[in-house]
Structures are given as structure tokens and as C-alpha cells.
Amino acid sequence: MQQSSTFHVYNASAGSGKTFTLVKEYLKIVLKTADPNYFRHILAVTFTNKAAAEMKERVIANLRTFSKSEILQQKTDMFLLIENELNITEIIIHQRAAKVLKSILNNYAAFNITTIDSFTHRLIRSFALDLGLSINFEVEMDAKSLLNEAVDALLSKMGEDETLTKILIEFSLDKTNEDKSWDISRELREIAQLLLNESDRLHVEHLNEKPLTEYLDLKQKLIKNQKVFERELDKIGKKGLEIIENAKVDHKDFYYTQFPKHFQNLINNLESVSYDPDKGLAKSIIANTFYTKNKSENVKASIDAIIDRLIGLYSNSEIIFKQYTLNKLFLTSLVPLAVLSSINKSLDELKEENNIRLNAEFNQLISKNLQQQPAAYIYERIGERFKHYFIDEMQDTSQLQWQNLIPLINNALSQEGTSLLLVGDTKQSIYRWRGSEPEQFSKLSYDGNTPEHNPFYIPKGIVPLDTNYRSYTEVIDFNNKFFQHVAGFFNKQEYADIYTNENQQRFTKKEGGYVQLSFLDDLNGEEKEEAYAEKVLELVNMIEDQFNLNEICILTRTRKQGVAIADFLSNNGITIISSETLLLQNSEKVIFIINLLKYLQNKQHKEAKFNVLYYLYDHFNLTDDKHDFLKKYLDKKDFYITDFKEDTFYSLSLYESVEYIIRTFNLNISADAYLQFFLDEVLQFSQQKATDIAAFLEYWDEKKDTLSIVVPEEKNAVRIMTIHKSKGLEFPVVIYPFDLDIYKEQSPKVWYPLSDAKGNYNGFETLLVSCNKALEQSGEVGNYLYNHHKNELELDNFNLLYVAFTRAVEQLYIIGENKKTEGNLRSSSQFLKHFLQSVGKWDDTLQEVSFGNSKRISKKTDSLKNAVELTGFTSTSWQSHNITIVPSSSVLWGTEAGASITYGNLIHELLSFIKTEDDIEETIEKYVLEGYINASEKESIEHILQSITEHPELKIYYKHNLTVYNEREILTRQGEIIIPDRLVINENNEAVIIDYKTGKQTADHIQQLEKYADVVSQLNYNVIKKILVYIGESLTIEEV
């Protein structure tokens, strides 16, 4: 009997086991059937590569665990859940898991757990010709650089295209009037970012149809309109003052002289005109307050006699002023829009010339060209027919992405035994600026009959994941209560319901935890920044008594805030890791290389030469006076001190020339991660972009603020990152400093829809206008747009706080400011203080309020750390490389040297992946698939590995109940790195060290093992055995 199709929406709050649920449901589908290839019919899409990789790893890991015989004696929670929900025997699950695992590993390309962007790209590739694209087009991942190229190409046309030149000059003059630089390149690059936002691109496409002359024509028309409005307002202002004068009423007789001031402003100060109903004249008219009570009866009578006429003039002026305001908003938007349209056209030209496309345009291409295609046709072209869809992070999925998936999903759900599973959390939607719409998932996660609530013909089930497995009870309880409290302040009920109905999380057995709120004095400027940094330092020093530094994460709203905290902590001896501290440009050596390249590219570059000399003096231990040294060599051609030769430098490729600098200036004396990553960047640029120095230096100037090294997570240092980067992560301790203004935004803009039935706007459908108070007062449409955007901003910023506060596992520290809570609340500090007042925890005499106990509950572990630094840095000239590449099977293994080196290296490498005897088959299979082992070698290698793991003296060290570290780097107290082949630790903290060798036994082998044992002992492990395993024609075991 066929099973019906299902559609489930999982409402997954922070820490609720979302990935666990996704993996469980995936495993249920593949284990429900006897077909081991059924996984091909599942498409799981998520938002990031990291999330996709994690889900793949968990599916593989669970299948591997299920396929081992031990699962039948000791079942995991996942196994028990699947056994119960599928209602099939444990033996069947065990057997099917092994077959599915093998099938996935043999057909890994069909393992469709991917990002939504990757799937979209796949669709585009399949339909390239239909879409008018070249089959071999490339995807440009560095959109920012391409936009910069488009801006540069546009600026290069100045003076050639008369209309474009006029537009750019006007844009420059506008920026100058705003007290900004006349150099408009930065502003052009900023406005070009709109082309990467999906919702903005739709509007820009319409603008592309307009020639630049139409922008200028419309601008002239709006200027004329503006003058008409100004004359009419002037006329009303003079009429109002004339009525007051004829009535012989003194201006001071009016309540706060409001009416006379209004009419005067209409004549000569339109910037001060306001119709805000909550203040000023508008408020007085609503309250019928036109004079104070102490005025004489004659004055009151005189004002009463003219008040209706004045109110009539006021009402007329309000109508005209709204038109004037809207017209002004349109006027200020035209030139930037013309520029944006021009940049877009320049970008299109670049894409065509270079046969490249941007990820940002794929969804629109699909929407325009493929949405109407039959689903069966699309499936045929991509070579897959999906029956089950998993969509993770649905709150981050854009409207176009969802609309593009609906036809495919609809086709699948029309058949028996198919399914759709959506997972998301509206409260964690923080990417609206990138095109996501939290409202989309919000509607899907509620019952309703509209297509927005359910676009499919089958009913949906809504499943709340409301247990928080991540955090301790005090952290969960605080977040439950705080966000429930702030829900009462939302201006839009739909958004309030998100935090009212979906926020209350249940606890697990992780009782305890700690939340501390600190409130600083209300300071300004640098004093405020320093006060926050000092408080963070104080907390870190206090927390460090119980937690490792790498268990602490400081979250900030902006990168600038993170830099300020990072600098202060570094200057006070705290080791930190942040995207800024890891930038390549923070390395003196890297900057020295850049400056030398700049000088060698342009000998007139005095500043670069000066910086090179400065570095040489500081790092070569020169005895001359620094000033005399700089003066002496600044005008000399040969100033390099070392044996650096310009002729040699110029004869080399870009990559080799950088290596030549490193060698000749002794930059490679010690290992340096910054240099290694810089060289990687030079190599990648040389292979993908260009090979000349000038192009690389231009690339460096564009990318230097983002190029960084990568360090292992084990490094014991405080993490500092923005809230956006922390999404999906968790940390034992979170510190969130700085006050967040919920309603503040930098130069927000919205698209204003135009009704052009009368042809007043030259056929323009929308214009991009500033979202400010002027828009709010510009009429009904403007008022709606302003408040709609304000409500979205309110939700987005509370979502930011939610994401920040829910990253904490055990302890959460929030630092804000002691601000007043009377009147309208705006900042996170005010909302936090108001919450504390509501629960009776606020005390004006205290600057800190806490929940729970600050004593650590979780067990503190000193885990082995991967070494961060190498002991050396190798750089040799290409003449010295002398490398020959040969296939291992056909050459090396046929020689005695090959048998002792290559063969031994391969066995070593295979053993590094084997923790238990059950890992042998999968490891060998992987190496066969990747071509490192051929079929004839497979059996003999498997026999060697089994002879090790099943050896009577060794097999107890390859069981499941042990902690195993294979080839784990250990940094000694002396700064050396040791790498034992296998370190086995049991539950009693007893350690066994095993080292694999090929060839003959030597004294060095024993000394090396003794050294390993000494270092491991210093890590508080009791080394009970040291074993050398010699792998040759026979296996020899030597206990040291």
C-alpha cells in the first residue's frame, strides 16, 4: 500500500536540536526502504557550506555507527528513535545502514545535501543554452571586486559620453553639498551594493530600460514642480500672516506663537515646517489650544474670529507640503538611481566580456525563465528526480528562492510516498539586508488557507521544537522571560506573536547557569567606548578563573565595536582571535613585502621606500642613528643591505619574486602563518587573475581588509566576532557589550511605487527614496512605507539580540547603559532595565543584576591542542626544486626504495584514519575510489591493517571504549612539536603510545618514543605502555 505525501514545518528555536531532527528524518527515509540507492531521491538544502557539511558528516557518522555490530548491544539515542518511529527490527536497520553507507561513499556526487546557492547554480548550468548563457561560463564569487571593476569602467567613460558625464558631475556636486568628498568612487561602490540584493535587483532591472536622458528629463520636471509647490506654500504663508495682521492680533498672543511661526516658515524656512500630530501646532489644533488661559477676552475673541480660516489655510498647506516633500524625495533619488542603472549596465558589459556570472542573479534568471517549465522537464535536465525535500534555515530563504522551488516540490508532492520538511526560526532571521524575508517562514509556520501559509494541495503539520538542549536553565529562563516581555512593545501584532507564541523553551536536566547584566553610566564618545572595553576586560579576568579563554566569546553588533574591544584586550595582555587580528595586513613582514613591491613597481613611490627602510632598520639590528640611516639611503638606488638584486627580481614570476624577497631578506627564519597565507594568496591570484605586480597591488588594496589567516579552534584565546558571524554557533560563555538602538539605521532607503497614469513620472514604476521622517509625512503611501520599514527594523534588531543571547551555553554577560525608561523605549539597555523593573530586580543603587550562580557547573577539561605554529618556513628558488612526479604504483613500488618509503607512507596515512578495527574497510574503500590504491593492492593492504588491529598484543588498543588521537600535534613547553602516531587514553587517564615504523629498528626510534612519553606525562596522563610496531614482511612488536 502506497503511503500518502507529507508536509511538515518544524519551528526550531535556538538550541532545539534542529540538525539532529533533520538528520533523524533523513535517516528514516533512507532506512525505511530496502533500496540502498534511495538517497538519490532526497534533496536537502541549507544556507551555508558549513551547515551542509555538518549535516553530511552527521548522516555518514550515524550510518557508520548503525552499521557496526556494537550498535545491537549498545544503541544510541538516534538508533532508538529511528527503531521506534519506523517500527522495523534492529537487525534490518543495522544491515540497511551498512548498504546505504557503502552506496553513498561509492556515489558521493549523488549525496544531495547542499546549499541552496549550489543547487540554483546546478539548475543554471543545466539550462545555460536556454538562458542564453555560454555553457562554460564561470561564477564570480568575489562580487565586490567585480562591482569595483564596473565602477572603474564607468568612471573611465567620463568625458566620452556626454549624458553620463553630466550625471556623474551632478552626483559629485550633490555629495559635495552633503559635505562629502568630491571623489565619488567610494559612494559609487556603496550604491553598487544594491545590485547584490535580490529584492533591489528586481527594481533595478526595470530602471535598466530607461535611457539616461529620461532621468534628466524627469529631474527637470520635478524641479519645476518643486518651484510651483514653493510658490503656493509662500502664498498660503503670506495669506495667513495677512489675516493675523488684519485682525490686529499680536503674534505673541498665540499659544507659543505657533500659528504665526508656521506661516513664516512656509515663506522662508520650509525645513522647519512640521505636521507631526504628536507635537507643535498640529497637536495644539487637535487639542483646540490656540492661546493661554490668561489672555484677555478681547484677544481670545479676536483669535476665535479668525481661527477657522487659519486652520483652513493650515490644512491646505499640509496637502501641498506633502506633495512638496514627496517631490523633493523623488528629486534627490533620481541622480543616484541613474548612476546605479549605469553601473548595472557597466557590470553587464563586464560579465559578457569575461563570460562570468554572479550568484546574486541566478534566482532571478530561474524565476524569469524556468518557473513555467514543466517540473518533469527540469528533472530530466538535471538528471535527478527528487521525491523528498529538506529545506533548512527557511527563515533565511529569499522569496525568489522559495518561489523557484515550489513548482519542483509541488510536482513531487503530487505523487505517493513523497515529503517536504521545512525547518526554521523567525526569531533567528537576521539577513534581511541579503534578501531573506522572515515573514515568509512566519506565515508557513502558522495555520492558514492562503498560498502564503501553504502553497501545496496537501495539509501541513506544524511541529514545534521547543526544548533547548544547548543552554543551562538560568540562561533559558532569562531569555524566555525577557523576550516575552519585549513582545509587548512591538508595533506590529504579527511580529509580537512570534515572540509570544514561539519563544517559551523547555528545559533539560542541565540545571543552573548564570546571567549577569551590567549597566554603565550614560557616557558619550570615547569615554563610552573605553568604559565598555574596561568592563569587558574586568569580566574576562574574572571568568578566566573558571573557564579557558577559548570558551569565551565576545559578540558585537558591528565590526568597529569588535576592533575597539580587540585592541583594548590585546593591549592588556589578553590573547584574542577575531577577523581583524587575523588580517594579513597586521603582519609587519607582509606589509614590508607590499611596500617593496610598490617601490619596485614605481621608483617614485617615496612613501613605500621610506617604509621599507624603516623596516630594514628595525629588523636588521643596525647601529647607525635611525634618522641618519633614513636620510642616507632615502635617495640611494642600492639601499637593500642584503644581497637582493633588482635584475634577479624582475626576471621572476610574481610568485617567485615574492619568495625571492622572503629569502633574501631572511623573512623565513621562523615559521610565520601570515607569510604562508600571503604566499597562498599570491599563488591563487597568479593562477586565476593575472601575473603582473601592478594588478596584484590593486587587488591587495581592494582585499586587504578581508584577507586573513585561519587558526585552529583549539587555540586558547578569546573569540571576538559579530552577531551575524556567530549564528549557528555556541559558546560556554558569551559577553555582549554595547547598547543597541533598536530603531536606528544608517541611511535607510525604500522603493516607492509610482502611479503614472497621467504620465507625471515619465513611465518610471518605482524610485528609491530615503526612509526618514519626511517620507512618513509625505502622505498615506509614504507613511505606510516608513512605518512598515520601521516595524521590520524593530523585528530584525530584536532578532539580533535573540541570536546573541542564545549563543550562551552556561554563562551570559550583557553590558549596557543606565538610561531612563520613561517615555518611548529605544535601546536594548532601556528594554533590559524595563524588564528588570517589571520582575522586581532593579535597584537604582546597583549597577549589576544577576540570575543564578556564577560558579562553573560543567566539567573543565584540558584537551590536547593542535599546534598553531610550524617550526620552520621553507622557501627555495625554482632552480632548486628538482621535482619529478611519478605514479606510485608503476614506479616507486617496484623498487626497494619505494617499498620502504612510499609504501610505508601510505600505510602510515591509512592508519591515521583508523581508530577501531571497523574503520579499515571504509578507509581503504575511500583510497581506492580516490585512485591512491588499485584493485590488486587492496587485499594485501587490508591484510596488513587487520594484522595490526587483530594482533594479540595490540587489539585491545583498537576497541570502541577508548579515546584515540591519531597523529595529533602536541606543542611542548619548549615550543617543539611532536606527533605520536597513535595515543590511546582510557577512562582512568592511562595512556598508551604506539608508533608505526618501517625498516630496521634503531636507537633513534626508542629515544623518540621516550620523548613522546615524557611530553604526554607532562599533560597529566599516566603512560603505562610505549609500543613500536614494525611493519614489513612480518609484523614485529617491541615494547619500550
Secondary structure, DSSP 8 states (H G I E B T S, - for coil): -----EEEEEEE-TTS-HHHHHHHHHHHHHHHSS-TTGGGGEEEEESSHHHHHHHHHHHHHHHHHHHSGGGGTS--HHHHHHHHHHT--HHHHHHHHHHHHHHHHHTGGG--EEEHHHHHHHHHHHTTTTTT--TT-EEES-HHHHHHHHHHHHHTTTTTSHHHHHHHHHHHHHHHHTT--S-THHHHHHHHGGGGSHHHHHHHHHHTTS-HHHHHHHHHHHHHHHHHHHHHHHHHHHHHHHHHHHTT--GGGSGGGHHHHHHHHHHH-GGG----TTSHHHHHHHHT--S-TTS-HHHHHHHHHHHHHHHHHHHHHHHHHHHHHHHHHHHHHHHHHHHHHHHHHHHHHHHHHHTEEEGGGHHHHHHHHTTTS-HHHHHHHHT---SEEEE-SGGG-BHHHHHHHHHHHHHHHTSTT-EEEEEE-GGG---GGGTB-HHHHHHHTS--SSTTT--SSS--EEEEE-B-SSS-HHHHHHHHHHHHHHGGG-SSHHHHHHHHHS---B--S----EEEEEEE----HHHHHHHHHHHHHHHHHHHTTTS-GGGEEEEESSHHHHHHHHHHHHHTT--EEETTTTBGGG-HHHHHHHHHHHHHH-TT-HHHHHHHHHHHHHHTT--S-HHHHHHHHTT-S---SSS--HHHHHTS-HHHHHHHHHHHTTTTSS--HHHHHHHHHHHHHHHHT--SHHHHHHHHHHHTTT-B----TTS-SEEEEEHHHHTT--EEEEEE-S--BTT--SS-EEEEE---TTSTTTT--EEEEE-SHHHHTS-HHHHHHHHHHHHHHHHHHHHHHHHHHTTEEEEEEEEEE----SSS--BHHHHHHHHHHHTT---TT-SEEEEE--S--S----------S-S------GGGT------TTTTGGGSHHHHHTHHHHHHHHHHTT-SSGGGHHHHHHHHHHTTSS-HHHHHHHHHHHHHHHT-TTTGGGGSTTSEEEES--EE-TTS-EE--SEEEE-TTSEEEEEEEE-S---HHHHHHHHHHHHHHHHTT-EEEEEEEEEESSSEEEEE-
